[in-house]
Amino acid sequence: MISKYLTQKNIIFLLMAILVIAFIASISDIALMFFASFVISCTLIPLIDKIDKYIPRALAVSLVLALLIIGIALVFIPLLIFTLEQGYAIFKSLPSYIVQAESMLSFQIFGFSLSDILKPEILSGYIDTISSQLLTFTINLTKSVATSATAAVLITIMVFYICYDAKHLKESFLKLFPPRFKKKAGDILDTITQKVGGYVFAQFLVMLFVGIVVAIGLAILGNKNALTLGFVTFVLDIIPVIGPTLSIAICSASAVTQGALHVILTFIICLGAQIVQNQVVRPMILGKFMDMHPLIIIVSLLIGAKFLGIWGAIIAPAIASVVCVLVDELYLKTVNEE
């Protein structure tokens, strides 16, 4: 049985595949940018295909990308302004926050208080350390923003050409296969495109869910920035682990001036929304749109974060969907048929 597949052609193909994988690993940053462009293109192509029935395709692609860029700008500019305003307000009010924190730490429950564990002088020392490192953080953040802006421009250009030449690129890709395999390769490519596009839409729904729940919960508590904080939660949720943690911290910090009870309730609402999203909503929606078991999605997130960092975790489910389609079409179906 095994000897049937150990042909010279298959061995050469396996060695070439290993070399290609090693090469891609050596240029992981570029590969991630290209794959991100492919993911975005898979989402936009169905819409562009409908629009280019009425206008030239180049104009259709340009129009959709322009609307996408404007939408992202409308999302991130208010977010940046709000973050800077809140950061400046918190930094300016640090003395009063320290006093309030000390009073909160001294609050006793059953004869115990947090001040027995978290000493106020230690808290003040942490704040002084954070303040002294603020300039370094600002410089690093500026560099990261500049790098991200450059990557965004390159991704936009790649998305344009992938969307514009989608049909030509598919035909060129199929030329790599013998005639008897062209239809199979085309079907696999279409399936991958459909599932990757479904991932983006599913991720948007998951982010929208947690943003709406947080906004409604904070509005019930009377937080005047409930809508903005829900929006911040929605945007930051795209970053696994770090994004939700940061959004919980921001929402909790916004409730400091309202007292200890509001801080605790805000923390519970935000944490509860994240737990429901991760344990129920995310696996259910991603599993439905991508036809993958929730366990595969969770494992892919862990592997992506391990080897490719934050960006790897963001696009890990999309990569997992590609791998699952290839394994299903090239191995599982063949074995089960035999």
The 8 nearest C-alpha neighbors of each residue, nearest first, counted from 0:
[[1, 3, 2, 4, 5, 337, 334, 6],
 [0, 2, 3, 4, 5, 6, 9, 334],
 [3, 1, 5, 4, 0, 6, 7, 9],
 [2, 4, 1, 0, 5, 6, 9, 7],
 [3, 5, 2, 6, 1, 9, 0, 10],
 [6, 4, 2, 3, 9, 10, 1, 7],
 [5, 7, 9, 8, 4, 10, 3, 2],
 [6, 8, 10, 9, 11, 5, 12, 4],
 [7, 9, 11, 6, 10, 12, 5, 13],
 [10, 8, 12, 6, 11, 7, 13, 5],
 [11, 9, 13, 7, 12, 8, 14, 6],
 [12, 10, 14, 8, 13, 9, 15, 7],
 [11, 13, 9, 15, 10, 14, 16, 8],
 [14, 12, 16, 10, 11, 15, 9, 17],
 [15, 13, 17, 11, 16, 12, 10, 18],
 [14, 16, 18, 12, 17, 13, 19, 11],
 [15, 17, 13, 19, 14, 18, 12, 20],
 [18, 16, 14, 20, 15, 19, 21, 13],
 [19, 17, 15, 21, 16, 20, 22, 14],
 [18, 20, 22, 16, 21, 17, 15, 23],
 [19, 21, 23, 17, 22, 18, 24, 16],
 [22, 20, 18, 24, 19, 23, 17, 25],
 [21, 23, 19, 25, 24, 20, 18, 26],
 [22, 24, 20, 26, 25, 21, 27, 19],
 [25, 23, 27, 21, 22, 26, 20, 30],
 [24, 26, 22, 23, 27, 21, 28, 20],
 [27, 25, 23, 24, 29, 28, 30, 22],
 [26, 28, 30, 24, 29, 25, 23, 31],
 [29, 27, 31, 30, 26, 32, 25, 307],
 [28, 30, 32, 31, 27, 26, 33, 23],
 [29, 31, 27, 33, 28, 32, 34, 26],
 [32, 30, 34, 28, 29, 33, 35, 27],
 [33, 31, 35, 29, 30, 34, 36, 154],
 [32, 34, 36, 30, 35, 31, 37, 29],
 [33, 35, 37, 31, 36, 32, 30, 38],
 [36, 34, 38, 32, 37, 33, 31, 39],
 [37, 35, 33, 158, 39, 34, 38, 154],
 [36, 38, 34, 40, 35, 39, 41, 33],
 [39, 37, 35, 41, 40, 36, 195, 34],
 [38, 40, 36, 42, 41, 37, 35, 43],
 [39, 41, 37, 43, 42, 38, 158, 44],
 [42, 40, 196, 38, 39, 192, 44, 43],
 [41, 43, 196, 39, 40, 44, 38, 199],
 [44, 42, 40, 46, 41, 45, 47, 39],
 [43, 45, 47, 46, 41, 40, 162, 42],
 [46, 44, 48, 47, 43, 49, 42, 41],
 [47, 45, 49, 44, 48, 43, 50, 42],
 [46, 48, 44, 50, 49, 45, 59, 51],
 [49, 47, 45, 46, 51, 50, 44, 52],
 [48, 50, 46, 47, 51, 52, 45, 53],
 [49, 51, 47, 52, 48, 53, 59, 46],
 [50, 52, 56, 54, 53, 48, 55, 59],
 [53, 51, 50, 49, 54, 48, 55, 56],
 [52, 54, 51, 50, 55, 49, 59, 56],
 [53, 55, 51, 52, 56, 59, 50, 58],
 [56, 54, 58, 51, 57, 59, 53, 52],
 [57, 55, 51, 59, 58, 60, 54, 163],
 [58, 56, 60, 59, 55, 61, 163, 51],
 [57, 59, 61, 56, 55, 60, 62, 54],
 [60, 58, 56, 62, 57, 61, 51, 47],
 [61, 59, 57, 63, 62, 58, 56, 64],
 [62, 60, 58, 64, 59, 63, 65, 57],
 [61, 63, 65, 59, 60, 64, 58, 66],
 [62, 64, 66, 60, 65, 61, 67, 59],
 [65, 63, 67, 61, 66, 62, 68, 60],
 [66, 64, 62, 68, 67, 63, 61, 69],
 [65, 67, 69, 63, 64, 68, 70, 62],
 [66, 68, 64, 70, 65, 69, 63, 71],
 [69, 67, 71, 65, 70, 66, 64, 72],
 [70, 68, 72, 66, 67, 71, 65, 73],
 [69, 71, 67, 73, 68, 72, 66, 74],
 [70, 72, 74, 68, 73, 69, 75, 67],
 [73, 71, 69, 74, 75, 70, 76, 68],
 [72, 74, 70, 71, 76, 75, 69, 77],
 [75, 73, 71, 72, 76, 77, 70, 78],
 [74, 76, 78, 72, 77, 73, 79, 71],
 [75, 77, 79, 78, 72, 73, 74, 80],
 [78, 76, 80, 79, 75, 81, 74, 73],
 [79, 77, 75, 81, 76, 80, 82, 74],
 [80, 78, 82, 76, 77, 81, 75, 83],
 [79, 81, 77, 83, 78, 82, 84, 76],
 [80, 82, 84, 78, 79, 83, 77, 85],
 [83, 81, 79, 85, 84, 80, 86, 78],
 [84, 82, 86, 80, 81, 85, 87, 79],
 [85, 83, 81, 87, 86, 82, 88, 80],
 [84, 86, 88, 82, 87, 83, 89, 81],
 [85, 87, 83, 89, 84, 88, 82, 90],
 [86, 88, 90, 84, 85, 89, 91, 83],
 [89, 87, 85, 91, 86, 90, 92, 84],
 [88, 90, 92, 86, 91, 87, 85, 93],
 [91, 89, 87, 93, 92, 88, 86, 130],
 [90, 92, 88, 89, 93, 87, 94, 86],
 [93, 91, 89, 90, 95, 94, 88, 96],
 [92, 94, 96, 90, 95, 91, 89, 97],
 [95, 93, 97, 96, 92, 98, 91, 90],
 [94, 96, 98, 97, 93, 92, 99, 100],
 [95, 97, 93, 99, 98, 94, 100, 92],
 [98, 96, 100, 94, 95, 99, 101, 93],
 [97, 99, 95, 101, 96, 100, 102, 94],
 [100, 98, 96, 102, 101, 97, 103, 95],
 [99, 101, 103, 97, 102, 98, 96, 104],
 [100, 102, 104, 98, 103, 99, 119, 97],
 [103, 101, 99, 105, 100, 104, 98, 106],
 [102, 104, 100, 106, 101, 105, 99, 259],
 [105, 103, 113, 114, 101, 102, 106, 100],
 [104, 106, 102, 103, 114, 112, 107, 101],
 [107, 105, 103, 104, 112, 102, 108, 113],
 [108, 106, 112, 111, 110, 105, 109, 113],
 [107, 109, 111, 110, 112, 106, 113, 105],
 [110, 108, 111, 107, 112, 106, 113, 105],
 [109, 111, 108, 107, 112, 106, 113, 115],
 [112, 110, 107, 108, 109, 113, 115, 106],
 [111, 113, 107, 114, 105, 106, 115, 104],
 [112, 114, 104, 115, 116, 117, 105, 111],
 [113, 115, 104, 117, 118, 116, 112, 105],
 [116, 114, 113, 112, 117, 118, 111, 104],
 [115, 117, 114, 113, 118, 112, 104, 111],
 [118, 116, 114, 113, 115, 119, 121, 122],
 [117, 119, 114, 121, 120, 116, 115, 122],
 [120, 118, 122, 121, 101, 123, 117, 114],
 [119, 121, 123, 122, 118, 124, 117, 125],
 [122, 120, 124, 118, 119, 123, 125, 117],
 [123, 121, 119, 125, 124, 120, 126, 118],
 [124, 122, 120, 126, 121, 125, 127, 119],
 [123, 125, 121, 127, 122, 126, 120, 128],
 [124, 126, 128, 122, 123, 127, 129, 121],
 [125, 127, 129, 123, 128, 124, 130, 122],
 [128, 126, 130, 124, 125, 129, 123, 131],
 [127, 129, 125, 131, 126, 130, 124, 132],
 [130, 128, 126, 132, 127, 131, 125, 133],
 [129, 131, 127, 133, 132, 128, 126, 134],
 [132, 130, 128, 129, 133, 127, 134, 135],
 [133, 131, 129, 135, 130, 134, 136, 128],
 [132, 134, 136, 130, 135, 131, 137, 129],
 [135, 133, 137, 136, 132, 138, 131, 130],
 [136, 134, 138, 132, 137, 133, 139, 131],
 [135, 137, 133, 139, 134, 138, 140, 132],
 [136, 138, 140, 134, 135, 139, 133, 141],
 [139, 137, 141, 135, 140, 136, 134, 142],
 [140, 138, 142, 136, 141, 137, 143, 135],
 [139, 141, 137, 143, 142, 138, 136, 144],
 [142, 140, 144, 138, 139, 143, 137, 145],
 [143, 141, 145, 139, 140, 144, 146, 138],
 [142, 144, 140, 146, 145, 141, 147, 139],
 [143, 145, 147, 141, 142, 146, 148, 140],
 [144, 146, 148, 142, 143, 147, 141, 149],
 [147, 145, 143, 149, 148, 144, 142, 150],
 [146, 148, 150, 144, 149, 145, 151, 143],
 [147, 149, 151, 145, 150, 146, 144, 152],
 [150, 148, 146, 152, 151, 147, 145, 153],
 [149, 151, 147, 153, 148, 152, 154, 146],
 [152, 150, 148, 154, 149, 153, 147, 155],
 [151, 153, 155, 149, 150, 154, 148, 156],
 [154, 152, 150, 156, 155, 151, 157, 149],
 [153, 155, 157, 151, 156, 152, 36, 158],
 [156, 154, 158, 152, 153, 157, 151, 159],
 [155, 157, 159, 153, 154, 158, 152, 160],
 [158, 156, 154, 160, 159, 155, 161, 36],
 [159, 157, 155, 161, 36, 156, 160, 40],
 [158, 160, 156, 162, 157, 161, 163, 155],
 [159, 161, 163, 157, 162, 158, 164, 156],
 [160, 162, 158, 165, 164, 159, 163, 157],
 [163, 161, 165, 159, 160, 164, 40, 44],
 [162, 164, 160, 161, 165, 159, 57, 60],
 [163, 165, 167, 161, 166, 162, 160, 168],
 [166, 164, 162, 168, 161, 167, 163, 169],
 [165, 167, 169, 168, 164, 170, 163, 162],
 [166, 168, 170, 164, 169, 165, 171, 172],
 [169, 167, 171, 165, 170, 166, 164, 172],
 [170, 168, 172, 166, 171, 167, 165, 173],
 [169, 171, 167, 173, 172, 168, 166, 174],
 [172, 170, 168, 174, 169, 173, 167, 175],
 [171, 173, 169, 174, 170, 175, 168, 176],
 [172, 174, 170, 175, 171, 176, 181, 169],
 [175, 173, 171, 176, 172, 170, 177, 181],
 [174, 176, 173, 172, 177, 171, 181, 170],
 [175, 177, 174, 173, 181, 180, 178, 184],
 [176, 178, 180, 179, 181, 175, 174, 173],
 [179, 177, 181, 180, 176, 182, 174, 173],
 [178, 180, 177, 181, 182, 176, 183, 184],
 [179, 181, 183, 178, 177, 182, 176, 184],
 [182, 180, 184, 178, 183, 176, 173, 179],
 [183, 181, 185, 184, 180, 186, 179, 178],
 [182, 184, 186, 180, 185, 181, 187, 179],
 [183, 185, 181, 187, 182, 186, 180, 188],
 [186, 184, 182, 188, 183, 187, 181, 189],
 [185, 187, 189, 183, 188, 184, 182, 190],
 [188, 186, 190, 184, 185, 189, 191, 183],
 [187, 189, 185, 191, 186, 190, 192, 184],
 [190, 188, 192, 186, 187, 191, 193, 185],
 [191, 189, 187, 193, 192, 188, 186, 194],
 [192, 190, 188, 194, 193, 189, 321, 195],
 [191, 193, 189, 195, 190, 41, 194, 196],
 [192, 194, 190, 196, 191, 195, 197, 189],
 [195, 193, 197, 289, 191, 196, 192, 190],
 [196, 194, 198, 192, 197, 317, 193, 38],
 [195, 197, 42, 41, 193, 198, 194, 199],
 [198, 196, 194, 200, 195, 288, 199, 201],
 [197, 199, 195, 201, 196, 200, 202, 289],
 [198, 200, 202, 196, 201, 197, 203, 42],
 [199, 201, 203, 197, 202, 198, 204, 196],
 [202, 200, 198, 204, 203, 199, 285, 284],
 [203, 201, 205, 199, 204, 200, 198, 206],
 [202, 204, 200, 206, 201, 205, 207, 199],
 [205, 203, 207, 201, 202, 206, 208, 200],
 [206, 204, 202, 208, 207, 203, 281, 201],
 [205, 207, 233, 203, 208, 204, 209, 236],
 [206, 208, 204, 210, 205, 209, 233, 203],
 [209, 207, 205, 211, 206, 210, 204, 212],
 [208, 210, 212, 211, 206, 207, 272, 213],
 [209, 211, 233, 229, 207, 232, 213, 208],
 [210, 212, 214, 208, 213, 209, 215, 207],
 [213, 211, 209, 215, 214, 210, 216, 208],
 [212, 214, 216, 229, 210, 211, 215, 269],
 [215, 213, 229, 225, 211, 226, 217, 212],
 [216, 214, 218, 212, 213, 217, 211, 219],
 [217, 215, 213, 219, 218, 214, 212, 268],
 [218, 216, 220, 225, 219, 214, 222, 215],
 [217, 219, 221, 215, 225, 220, 216, 222],
 [218, 220, 216, 217, 221, 215, 222, 214],
 [221, 219, 217, 218, 222, 216, 261, 265],
 [220, 222, 218, 219, 223, 217, 225, 224],
 [221, 223, 225, 224, 217, 218, 220, 254],
 [222, 224, 225, 221, 218, 226, 217, 227],
 [223, 225, 227, 222, 226, 228, 218, 253],
 [226, 224, 214, 217, 218, 228, 222, 227],
 [227, 225, 229, 214, 228, 224, 230, 218],
 [226, 228, 230, 224, 229, 225, 231, 214],
 [229, 227, 231, 225, 230, 226, 224, 232],
 [230, 228, 214, 210, 232, 226, 213, 227],
 [229, 231, 227, 233, 228, 232, 210, 226],
 [230, 232, 228, 234, 233, 229, 235, 227],
 [233, 231, 229, 246, 235, 210, 230, 234],
 [232, 234, 210, 230, 206, 231, 236, 235],
 [233, 235, 231, 236, 232, 237, 230, 206],
 [236, 234, 242, 232, 237, 233, 238, 231],
 [235, 237, 242, 238, 233, 234, 243, 206],
 [236, 238, 235, 234, 239, 313, 242, 206],
 [239, 237, 242, 236, 235, 241, 313, 240],
 [238, 240, 241, 242, 237, 312, 236, 313],
 [241, 239, 242, 243, 244, 238, 236, 245],
 [242, 240, 244, 239, 243, 245, 238, 235],
 [241, 243, 235, 238, 236, 245, 244, 240],
 [244, 242, 246, 245, 236, 240, 241, 247],
 [245, 243, 241, 247, 242, 246, 240, 248],
 [244, 246, 248, 242, 243, 247, 241, 249],
 [245, 247, 243, 249, 232, 248, 244, 250],
 [248, 246, 250, 244, 245, 249, 269, 251],
 [247, 249, 245, 251, 246, 250, 252, 244],
 [250, 248, 246, 252, 251, 247, 245, 253],
 [251, 249, 253, 247, 252, 248, 246, 228],
 [250, 252, 248, 262, 254, 253, 249, 266],
 [253, 251, 249, 254, 255, 250, 248, 262],
 [252, 254, 250, 251, 255, 249, 256, 224],
 [255, 253, 262, 257, 252, 251, 256, 261],
 [256, 254, 252, 257, 258, 253, 262, 259],
 [255, 257, 254, 258, 253, 96, 99, 252],
 [258, 256, 254, 255, 261, 259, 262, 260],
 [257, 259, 255, 256, 260, 261, 262, 254],
 [258, 260, 262, 261, 103, 263, 255, 257],
 [259, 261, 263, 262, 258, 264, 257, 265],
 [262, 260, 264, 263, 259, 258, 265, 254],
 [261, 263, 259, 265, 254, 251, 260, 264],
 [262, 264, 266, 260, 261, 265, 267, 259],
 [263, 265, 267, 261, 266, 262, 260, 268],
 [266, 264, 262, 268, 267, 263, 251, 261],
 [265, 267, 263, 269, 264, 268, 251, 270],
 [266, 268, 264, 270, 265, 269, 271, 263],
 [269, 267, 271, 265, 266, 270, 272, 264],
 [270, 268, 272, 266, 271, 267, 247, 213],
 [269, 271, 273, 267, 272, 268, 266, 274],
 [272, 270, 274, 268, 273, 269, 267, 275],
 [271, 273, 269, 275, 270, 274, 209, 276],
 [272, 274, 276, 270, 271, 275, 277, 269],
 [275, 273, 271, 277, 276, 272, 278, 270],
 [276, 274, 272, 278, 279, 273, 277, 271],
 [275, 277, 280, 273, 274, 281, 279, 278],
 [278, 276, 274, 281, 275, 279, 273, 280],
 [279, 277, 275, 276, 274, 280, 282, 281],
 [280, 278, 275, 276, 277, 281, 282, 283],
 [279, 281, 276, 283, 282, 284, 277, 278],
 [280, 282, 277, 284, 283, 276, 285, 205],
 [283, 281, 293, 285, 286, 284, 280, 279],
 [284, 282, 286, 280, 281, 285, 287, 279],
 [285, 283, 287, 286, 281, 282, 280, 201],
 [286, 284, 288, 282, 287, 201, 289, 283],
 [285, 287, 291, 290, 283, 289, 284, 282],
 [288, 286, 284, 290, 285, 289, 283, 291],
 [287, 289, 285, 197, 286, 290, 284, 201],
 [288, 290, 194, 286, 291, 287, 285, 197],
 [291, 289, 286, 287, 288, 292, 285, 194],
 [292, 290, 286, 289, 293, 295, 296, 287],
 [291, 293, 294, 295, 286, 296, 290, 282],
 [294, 292, 282, 296, 295, 286, 297, 291],
 [295, 293, 297, 292, 296, 298, 282, 291],
 [294, 296, 298, 293, 292, 297, 299, 291],
 [295, 297, 293, 299, 294, 298, 316, 300],
 [298, 296, 294, 300, 299, 295, 293, 301],
 [299, 297, 301, 295, 300, 296, 294, 302],
 [298, 300, 296, 302, 297, 301, 315, 303],
 [301, 299, 312, 303, 297, 298, 315, 302],
 [300, 302, 298, 304, 299, 303, 305, 297],
 [303, 301, 305, 299, 304, 300, 298, 306],
 [304, 302, 311, 312, 300, 315, 307, 305],
 [303, 305, 308, 312, 301, 311, 302, 307],
 [306, 304, 302, 303, 307, 308, 301, 311],
 [307, 305, 303, 304, 308, 302, 311, 301],
 [306, 308, 311, 303, 304, 305, 310, 309],
 [309, 307, 304, 311, 310, 306, 305, 312],
 [308, 310, 312, 311, 304, 313, 238, 307],
 [311, 309, 313, 312, 308, 314, 307, 304],
 [310, 312, 307, 303, 308, 309, 304, 313],
 [311, 313, 303, 304, 300, 315, 309, 310],
 [314, 312, 310, 311, 315, 238, 309, 237],
 [313, 315, 317, 311, 312, 316, 318, 310],
 [314, 316, 312, 318, 303, 317, 300, 299],
 [317, 315, 319, 318, 314, 296, 299, 320],
 [316, 318, 320, 314, 195, 319, 315, 198],
 [319, 317, 315, 321, 316, 320, 322, 314],
 [320, 318, 316, 322, 317, 321, 323, 315],
 [319, 321, 323, 317, 318, 322, 316, 324],
 [322, 320, 318, 324, 319, 323, 191, 325],
 [321, 323, 319, 325, 320, 324, 326, 318],
 [324, 322, 320, 326, 325, 321, 327, 319],
 [323, 325, 327, 321, 322, 326, 328, 320],
 [324, 326, 322, 328, 323, 327, 329, 321],
 [327, 325, 323, 330, 329, 324, 328, 322],
 [326, 328, 331, 324, 325, 330, 329, 323],
 [329, 327, 325, 326, 332, 330, 324, 331],
 [330, 328, 326, 325, 327, 331, 333, 332],
 [329, 331, 333, 326, 327, 332, 328, 334],
 [332, 330, 327, 334, 333, 335, 326, 328],
 [331, 333, 335, 334, 328, 330, 327, 336],
 [334, 332, 336, 330, 331, 335, 337, 329],
 [333, 335, 337, 331, 336, 332, 330, 329],
 [336, 334, 332, 337, 333, 331, 330, 327],
 [337, 335, 333, 334, 332, 331, 330, 328],
 [336, 334, 335, 333, 332, 331, 330, 0]]
